[in-house]
Amino acid sequence: MKFSVSVPCALPPRYVELTCLNLCRLMNYYSTEGIVSHIDEGRLLYKKSNLFPEWIDSGEIYIAAGSVKVNFTINRHVSIDEIAVLKEFMIKELQVFFGNSVQPFKTRIFCIGWPKTGTTSITQALGILGIYSWHFAPWVVGYHHFSDEITKFQINLAEIEQYDALSDIPVSLLYRELDEAFPGSLFIFTTREIESWHPSAVADAEGIEKRFGRLDVAYRLAYGSDKSTSEQILAKYRLHEQKVIEYFSGRANFLSIDITQGNPWESLCSFLDLPIPDILFPHLNQRPTN
């Protein structure tokens, strides 16, 4: 059985190609069954990706007639409701990845906040402003699979040059190197109140450990060990915050922002010298509250 979804594609061809390559990289990064994705004649082909339900046997992503299309092949009978849920999820994801009309920005932007401080939301916000942005790119430091050893670390500036904006680890750890390699770049530091951030960050790390048996290599680089503790997570966050604030003290190319406070568009757009869009600021990956 097969089914498909599609949404209009607003990305220029260069960014479409980069987005498909990044999705291919992500599927292989998180795979527990070796290489599961590759690109063939402009189509992203995948099989048994653990980013999708186990009943998805294979699929493809491609651009046709101005739309991005996804075809799925199902390996067993599933309910109409299950398919409807996946379709709704995929439409939202495709709109995030392919739905923003972007063009090259005047300088590079690096979002150097710690995980769970709104890095996904700030990435989408930049996309809404017309800036091509990517969240979580471990390959820019040589990591291509979650089980890679930290020692494979090697900053690839040629890879980083392909992006107008990057966010999340490992990029958030590289602010000194990026500041030196790309003079004039803008740095956005997302923050969050400790009381709400800490349980979210702990749950995030625990979810990764449950899934893979230990932290993936990008998180191991950030936390310095295979496993994380609540105390360690908090200590690393505070140390990162302290070092970032000290490094960028008095710098005009630095913005510290808590996207949960007030209207984040105001400070973000003022910093980037862009008009405020007539749309609510995105708040993605929010953890349910009791």
HUQUICOR-V936078 format. One record per residue. N is the residue number from 1. RES is the residue in three letters. PSI is psi in degrees with one decimal (* if undefined). OMEGA is omega in whole degrees, -180 to 180 (none if undefined). D_CENTER is the distance of its C-alpha to the mean C-alpha in Angstrom with 1 decimal. Layout:
BEGIN
n->N res->RES psi->PSI omega->OMEGA d_center->D_CENTER
n->N res->RES psi->PSI omega->OMEGA d_center->D_CENTER
END
This chain:
BEGIN
n->1 res->MET psi->141.7 omega->179 d_center->31.1
n->2 res->LYS psi->152.5 omega->170 d_center->28.4
n->3 res->PHE psi->164.9 omega->-176 d_center->26.5
n->4 res->SER psi->161.0 omega->174 d_center->24.1
n->5 res->VAL psi->156.9 omega->177 d_center->22.0
n->6 res->SER psi->152.1 omega->175 d_center->21.3
n->7 res->VAL psi->156.5 omega->177 d_center->20.1
n->8 res->PRO psi->141.6 omega->179 d_center->21.0
n->9 res->CYS psi->120.7 omega->-178 d_center->19.0
n->10 res->ALA psi->-8.3 omega->-176 d_center->18.9
n->11 res->LEU psi->141.1 omega->170 d_center->17.1
n->12 res->PRO psi->156.9 omega->-175 d_center->19.6
n->13 res->PRO psi->-42.4 omega->-178 d_center->20.2
n->14 res->ARG psi->-40.5 omega->-178 d_center->18.6
n->15 res->TYR psi->-28.6 omega->174 d_center->15.2
n->16 res->VAL psi->-46.7 omega->-180 d_center->15.9
n->17 res->GLU psi->-43.4 omega->-180 d_center->16.7
n->18 res->LEU psi->-39.8 omega->180 d_center->13.6
n->19 res->THR psi->-44.4 omega->178 d_center->11.3
n->20 res->CYS psi->-39.6 omega->177 d_center->13.7
n->21 res->LEU psi->-41.9 omega->180 d_center->13.7
n->22 res->ASN psi->-41.2 omega->178 d_center->10.0
n->23 res->LEU psi->-38.8 omega->176 d_center->10.3
n->24 res->CYS psi->-45.6 omega->179 d_center->13.5
n->25 res->ARG psi->-42.0 omega->-179 d_center->12.1
n->26 res->LEU psi->-43.6 omega->179 d_center->9.7
n->27 res->MET psi->-42.0 omega->180 d_center->12.9
n->28 res->ASN psi->-32.4 omega->179 d_center->15.0
n->29 res->TYR psi->-42.8 omega->-176 d_center->13.0
n->30 res->TYR psi->0.5 omega->-176 d_center->13.4
n->31 res->SER psi->139.9 omega->173 d_center->16.8
n->32 res->THR psi->6.3 omega->-177 d_center->20.0
n->33 res->GLU psi->35.9 omega->178 d_center->22.3
n->34 res->GLY psi->-155.8 omega->-179 d_center->21.7
n->35 res->ILE psi->119.7 omega->-178 d_center->20.4
n->36 res->VAL psi->-3.7 omega->-175 d_center->19.8
n->37 res->SER psi->144.4 omega->173 d_center->18.3
n->38 res->HIS psi->166.9 omega->180 d_center->19.6
n->39 res->ILE psi->129.7 omega->-178 d_center->20.1
n->40 res->ASP psi->114.0 omega->179 d_center->23.8
n->41 res->GLU psi->45.5 omega->175 d_center->25.2
n->42 res->GLY psi->-2.0 omega->180 d_center->22.1
n->43 res->ARG psi->135.0 omega->176 d_center->21.3
n->44 res->LEU psi->113.9 omega->-178 d_center->18.5
n->45 res->LEU psi->139.3 omega->-180 d_center->20.5
n->46 res->TYR psi->159.0 omega->178 d_center->19.6
n->47 res->LYS psi->141.3 omega->174 d_center->21.6
n->48 res->LYS psi->45.3 omega->177 d_center->21.3
n->49 res->SER psi->132.0 omega->180 d_center->17.5
n->50 res->ASN psi->10.4 omega->169 d_center->16.9
n->51 res->LEU psi->-10.3 omega->179 d_center->13.9
n->52 res->PHE psi->166.0 omega->177 d_center->16.8
n->53 res->PRO psi->152.9 omega->-176 d_center->20.1
n->54 res->GLU psi->-16.9 omega->179 d_center->22.7
n->55 res->TRP psi->0.0 omega->172 d_center->25.0
n->56 res->ILE psi->113.6 omega->-176 d_center->22.9
n->57 res->ASP psi->-40.8 omega->-179 d_center->24.7
n->58 res->SER psi->172.8 omega->179 d_center->23.1
n->59 res->GLY psi->179.6 omega->178 d_center->21.6
n->60 res->GLU psi->150.5 omega->176 d_center->20.7
n->61 res->ILE psi->130.7 omega->-179 d_center->18.6
n->62 res->TYR psi->167.0 omega->-180 d_center->20.4
n->63 res->ILE psi->131.9 omega->178 d_center->21.5
n->64 res->ALA psi->131.8 omega->176 d_center->25.0
n->65 res->ALA psi->41.5 omega->176 d_center->27.0
n->66 res->GLY psi->9.6 omega->179 d_center->24.2
n->67 res->SER psi->152.9 omega->171 d_center->22.1
n->68 res->VAL psi->128.9 omega->-174 d_center->19.3
n->69 res->LYS psi->143.9 omega->177 d_center->20.9
n->70 res->VAL psi->125.3 omega->175 d_center->20.0
n->71 res->ASN psi->135.9 omega->178 d_center->22.9
n->72 res->PHE psi->143.1 omega->169 d_center->23.1
n->73 res->THR psi->126.7 omega->-175 d_center->26.1
n->74 res->ILE psi->137.5 omega->-175 d_center->27.0
n->75 res->ASN psi->-0.2 omega->177 d_center->29.0
n->76 res->ARG psi->171.4 omega->178 d_center->30.9
n->77 res->HIS psi->131.8 omega->175 d_center->32.1
n->78 res->VAL psi->161.6 omega->-177 d_center->29.7
n->79 res->SER psi->158.3 omega->176 d_center->30.4
n->80 res->ILE psi->-35.9 omega->180 d_center->29.9
n->81 res->ASP psi->-41.5 omega->179 d_center->28.0
n->82 res->GLU psi->-42.9 omega->179 d_center->25.5
n->83 res->ILE psi->-40.0 omega->-180 d_center->24.9
n->84 res->ALA psi->-40.5 omega->179 d_center->24.7
n->85 res->VAL psi->-44.8 omega->-180 d_center->22.0
n->86 res->LEU psi->-40.1 omega->178 d_center->19.9
n->87 res->LYS psi->-45.2 omega->180 d_center->20.7
n->88 res->GLU psi->-42.8 omega->178 d_center->19.7
n->89 res->PHE psi->-46.0 omega->-177 d_center->16.3
n->90 res->MET psi->-37.9 omega->178 d_center->15.8
n->91 res->ILE psi->-44.2 omega->179 d_center->17.1
n->92 res->LYS psi->-43.2 omega->-180 d_center->14.7
n->93 res->GLU psi->-42.3 omega->179 d_center->11.7
n->94 res->LEU psi->-36.8 omega->178 d_center->13.5
n->95 res->GLN psi->-37.1 omega->177 d_center->14.2
n->96 res->VAL psi->-45.2 omega->-175 d_center->10.7
n->97 res->PHE psi->-36.0 omega->-171 d_center->10.0
n->98 res->PHE psi->-3.2 omega->-168 d_center->13.7
n->99 res->GLY psi->-7.8 omega->-177 d_center->15.4
n->100 res->ASN psi->132.6 omega->175 d_center->15.2
n->101 res->SER psi->113.4 omega->-174 d_center->18.0
n->102 res->VAL psi->161.7 omega->174 d_center->16.9
n->103 res->GLN psi->159.1 omega->-177 d_center->19.0
n->104 res->PRO psi->137.7 omega->180 d_center->19.0
n->105 res->PHE psi->163.1 omega->-174 d_center->18.9
n->106 res->LYS psi->-22.4 omega->179 d_center->21.6
n->107 res->THR psi->167.7 omega->178 d_center->19.7
n->108 res->ARG psi->151.6 omega->180 d_center->16.3
n->109 res->ILE psi->131.2 omega->177 d_center->14.1
n->110 res->PHE psi->122.4 omega->179 d_center->12.3
n->111 res->CYS psi->111.4 omega->-166 d_center->10.7
n->112 res->ILE psi->22.9 omega->175 d_center->12.2
n->113 res->GLY psi->157.9 omega->179 d_center->12.2
n->114 res->TRP psi->155.4 omega->177 d_center->12.3
n->115 res->PRO psi->143.9 omega->178 d_center->10.1
n->116 res->LYS psi->21.3 omega->175 d_center->11.3
n->117 res->THR psi->8.6 omega->-179 d_center->12.5
n->118 res->GLY psi->21.7 omega->-178 d_center->10.6
n->119 res->THR psi->-37.1 omega->177 d_center->7.5
n->120 res->THR psi->-42.4 omega->-180 d_center->5.8
n->121 res->SER psi->-42.9 omega->-179 d_center->9.3
n->122 res->ILE psi->-32.7 omega->176 d_center->9.9
n->123 res->THR psi->-46.6 omega->179 d_center->7.2
n->124 res->GLN psi->-36.5 omega->178 d_center->9.1
n->125 res->ALA psi->-42.4 omega->178 d_center->12.3
n->126 res->LEU psi->-38.8 omega->176 d_center->12.2
n->127 res->GLY psi->-42.3 omega->178 d_center->11.9
n->128 res->ILE psi->-33.3 omega->179 d_center->14.9
n->129 res->LEU psi->0.8 omega->177 d_center->16.7
n->130 res->GLY psi->18.8 omega->-178 d_center->16.6
n->131 res->ILE psi->123.4 omega->-180 d_center->14.2
n->132 res->TYR psi->122.0 omega->-173 d_center->11.9
n->133 res->SER psi->143.9 omega->177 d_center->8.5
n->134 res->TRP psi->135.7 omega->-179 d_center->5.4
n->135 res->HIS psi->122.3 omega->177 d_center->2.2
n->136 res->PHE psi->98.0 omega->-179 d_center->3.9
n->137 res->ALA psi->74.0 omega->-177 d_center->7.0
n->138 res->PRO psi->-21.8 omega->-179 d_center->9.9
n->139 res->TRP psi->-18.8 omega->-180 d_center->12.3
n->140 res->VAL psi->-9.1 omega->173 d_center->12.9
n->141 res->VAL psi->21.2 omega->174 d_center->14.9
n->142 res->GLY psi->8.1 omega->180 d_center->16.5
n->143 res->TYR psi->120.4 omega->-177 d_center->14.8
n->144 res->HIS psi->-4.1 omega->178 d_center->14.8
n->145 res->HIS psi->145.1 omega->-175 d_center->15.5
n->146 res->PHE psi->-24.6 omega->-178 d_center->15.0
n->147 res->SER psi->-0.8 omega->178 d_center->18.7
n->148 res->ASP psi->150.5 omega->177 d_center->18.9
n->149 res->GLU psi->148.3 omega->-179 d_center->20.9
n->150 res->ILE psi->-30.1 omega->-176 d_center->19.8
n->151 res->THR psi->-12.7 omega->176 d_center->22.6
n->152 res->LYS psi->-4.4 omega->-176 d_center->20.8
n->153 res->PHE psi->125.1 omega->174 d_center->19.0
n->154 res->GLN psi->115.3 omega->-178 d_center->19.6
n->155 res->ILE psi->127.7 omega->180 d_center->17.9
n->156 res->ASN psi->95.0 omega->-177 d_center->17.8
n->157 res->LEU psi->-30.6 omega->178 d_center->18.4
n->158 res->ALA psi->-37.0 omega->176 d_center->19.0
n->159 res->GLU psi->-45.0 omega->-177 d_center->15.5
n->160 res->ILE psi->-33.2 omega->-179 d_center->14.1
n->161 res->GLU psi->-19.5 omega->-179 d_center->16.7
n->162 res->GLN psi->-17.0 omega->-173 d_center->15.2
n->163 res->TYR psi->145.3 omega->172 d_center->12.5
n->164 res->ASP psi->-30.2 omega->178 d_center->13.6
n->165 res->ALA psi->142.1 omega->177 d_center->10.8
n->166 res->LEU psi->149.8 omega->-180 d_center->8.1
n->167 res->SER psi->167.5 omega->175 d_center->6.6
n->168 res->ASP psi->172.3 omega->176 d_center->6.7
n->169 res->ILE psi->149.8 omega->1 d_center->9.0
n->170 res->PRO psi->-6.1 omega->-177 d_center->10.8
n->171 res->VAL psi->-37.4 omega->-178 d_center->10.7
n->172 res->SER psi->-18.9 omega->179 d_center->11.9
n->173 res->LEU psi->-9.9 omega->-169 d_center->14.8
n->174 res->LEU psi->19.9 omega->-171 d_center->15.9
n->175 res->TYR psi->-35.6 omega->179 d_center->17.1
n->176 res->ARG psi->-49.6 omega->-179 d_center->20.7
n->177 res->GLU psi->-40.4 omega->-179 d_center->20.2
n->178 res->LEU psi->-37.6 omega->177 d_center->18.0
n->179 res->ASP psi->-37.4 omega->180 d_center->20.6
n->180 res->GLU psi->-40.5 omega->-176 d_center->23.3
n->181 res->ALA psi->-29.7 omega->-177 d_center->21.9
n->182 res->PHE psi->76.2 omega->-178 d_center->20.9
n->183 res->PRO psi->140.5 omega->179 d_center->23.5
n->184 res->GLY psi->-1.3 omega->179 d_center->23.1
n->185 res->SER psi->157.8 omega->177 d_center->19.3
n->186 res->LEU psi->141.4 omega->-178 d_center->18.1
n->187 res->PHE psi->127.2 omega->180 d_center->16.3
n->188 res->ILE psi->121.7 omega->-178 d_center->14.8
n->189 res->PHE psi->104.2 omega->178 d_center->15.2
n->190 res->THR psi->135.5 omega->178 d_center->14.0
n->191 res->THR psi->172.1 omega->-179 d_center->16.6
n->192 res->ARG psi->149.0 omega->178 d_center->17.9
n->193 res->GLU psi->133.6 omega->-176 d_center->21.3
n->194 res->ILE psi->-39.9 omega->-175 d_center->21.8
n->195 res->GLU psi->-35.4 omega->179 d_center->23.5
n->196 res->SER psi->-31.8 omega->-178 d_center->20.6
n->197 res->TRP psi->-45.1 omega->-170 d_center->17.8
n->198 res->HIS psi->-52.4 omega->179 d_center->19.7
n->199 res->PRO psi->-31.3 omega->178 d_center->20.2
n->200 res->SER psi->-43.1 omega->-180 d_center->16.7
n->201 res->ALA psi->-39.5 omega->178 d_center->15.5
n->202 res->VAL psi->-45.5 omega->179 d_center->18.5
n->203 res->ALA psi->-36.9 omega->179 d_center->17.7
n->204 res->ASP psi->-49.4 omega->-180 d_center->14.1
n->205 res->ALA psi->-40.9 omega->179 d_center->15.7
n->206 res->GLU psi->-37.0 omega->178 d_center->18.6
n->207 res->GLY psi->-40.2 omega->178 d_center->16.7
n->208 res->ILE psi->-44.9 omega->-180 d_center->15.2
n->209 res->GLU psi->-39.1 omega->179 d_center->18.8
n->210 res->LYS psi->-36.0 omega->-176 d_center->20.4
n->211 res->ARG psi->-41.4 omega->-173 d_center->18.4
n->212 res->PHE psi->-3.8 omega->-179 d_center->18.9
n->213 res->GLY psi->-16.4 omega->176 d_center->21.8
n->214 res->ARG psi->173.5 omega->177 d_center->20.1
n->215 res->LEU psi->145.5 omega->174 d_center->16.9
n->216 res->ASP psi->165.6 omega->-169 d_center->14.7
n->217 res->VAL psi->-34.9 omega->179 d_center->15.3
n->218 res->ALA psi->-38.7 omega->177 d_center->12.4
n->219 res->TYR psi->-33.6 omega->176 d_center->13.5
n->220 res->ARG psi->-36.8 omega->176 d_center->17.1
n->221 res->LEU psi->-41.5 omega->-178 d_center->16.7
n->222 res->ALA psi->-41.9 omega->-174 d_center->15.6
n->223 res->TYR psi->-12.9 omega->174 d_center->18.3
n->224 res->GLY psi->13.4 omega->179 d_center->20.9
n->225 res->SER psi->166.6 omega->-180 d_center->21.9
n->226 res->ASP psi->-32.7 omega->-179 d_center->21.4
n->227 res->LYS psi->158.5 omega->180 d_center->21.8
n->228 res->SER psi->152.8 omega->173 d_center->21.1
n->229 res->THR psi->160.8 omega->179 d_center->23.5
n->230 res->SER psi->-42.5 omega->-179 d_center->23.2
n->231 res->GLU psi->-40.5 omega->-179 d_center->25.2
n->232 res->GLN psi->-42.4 omega->-180 d_center->23.1
n->233 res->ILE psi->-45.0 omega->180 d_center->19.8
n->234 res->LEU psi->-42.4 omega->-179 d_center->21.6
n->235 res->ALA psi->-42.4 omega->180 d_center->23.3
n->236 res->LYS psi->-39.2 omega->178 d_center->20.2
n->237 res->TYR psi->-48.7 omega->-178 d_center->18.6
n->238 res->ARG psi->-36.7 omega->178 d_center->21.9
n->239 res->LEU psi->-42.6 omega->179 d_center->22.5
n->240 res->HIS psi->-45.4 omega->180 d_center->19.2
n->241 res->GLU psi->-45.4 omega->-179 d_center->20.1
n->242 res->GLN psi->-46.3 omega->-177 d_center->23.6
n->243 res->LYS psi->-40.1 omega->180 d_center->22.9
n->244 res->VAL psi->-47.9 omega->-179 d_center->20.5
n->245 res->ILE psi->-42.1 omega->178 d_center->23.0
n->246 res->GLU psi->-43.2 omega->-176 d_center->25.9
n->247 res->TYR psi->-41.2 omega->-175 d_center->24.4
n->248 res->PHE psi->10.2 omega->-179 d_center->23.6
n->249 res->SER psi->124.1 omega->177 d_center->26.7
n->250 res->GLY psi->4.0 omega->-176 d_center->28.5
n->251 res->ARG psi->135.1 omega->-179 d_center->26.0
n->252 res->ALA psi->-14.7 omega->-178 d_center->25.6
n->253 res->ASN psi->22.4 omega->-176 d_center->22.2
n->254 res->PHE psi->133.0 omega->176 d_center->20.5
n->255 res->LEU psi->125.0 omega->171 d_center->19.4
n->256 res->SER psi->127.3 omega->-173 d_center->19.1
n->257 res->ILE psi->135.6 omega->171 d_center->18.0
n->258 res->ASP psi->107.6 omega->-173 d_center->18.0
n->259 res->ILE psi->-4.4 omega->177 d_center->16.5
n->260 res->THR psi->-5.5 omega->-176 d_center->18.7
n->261 res->GLN psi->128.8 omega->176 d_center->21.8
n->262 res->GLY psi->-148.0 omega->177 d_center->23.7
n->263 res->ASN psi->101.2 omega->-176 d_center->22.3
n->264 res->PRO psi->-25.3 omega->-180 d_center->19.1
n->265 res->TRP psi->-36.4 omega->-174 d_center->19.7
n->266 res->GLU psi->-52.2 omega->-179 d_center->22.9
n->267 res->SER psi->-37.2 omega->-179 d_center->21.7
n->268 res->LEU psi->-48.1 omega->-177 d_center->18.6
n->269 res->CYS psi->-33.0 omega->175 d_center->20.7
n->270 res->SER psi->-41.7 omega->180 d_center->23.5
n->271 res->PHE psi->-39.4 omega->-177 d_center->21.6
n->272 res->LEU psi->-5.0 omega->-178 d_center->20.3
n->273 res->ASP psi->49.9 omega->180 d_center->23.7
n->274 res->LEU psi->152.0 omega->178 d_center->22.6
n->275 res->PRO psi->148.8 omega->178 d_center->24.2
n->276 res->ILE psi->125.4 omega->-179 d_center->22.9
n->277 res->PRO psi->155.1 omega->179 d_center->21.9
n->278 res->ASP psi->64.2 omega->-178 d_center->23.9
n->279 res->ILE psi->147.9 omega->178 d_center->21.2
n->280 res->LEU psi->145.3 omega->177 d_center->20.0
n->281 res->PHE psi->133.9 omega->-178 d_center->17.0
n->282 res->PRO psi->136.8 omega->174 d_center->14.0
n->283 res->HIS psi->96.8 omega->-173 d_center->13.7
n->284 res->LEU psi->160.2 omega->176 d_center->11.1
n->285 res->ASN psi->36.9 omega->179 d_center->10.9
n->286 res->GLN psi->137.2 omega->180 d_center->14.3
n->287 res->ARG psi->129.7 omega->179 d_center->16.4
n->288 res->PRO psi->143.7 omega->177 d_center->19.9
n->289 res->THR psi->150.2 omega->-179 d_center->22.7
n->290 res->ASN psi->* omega->none d_center->26.2
END
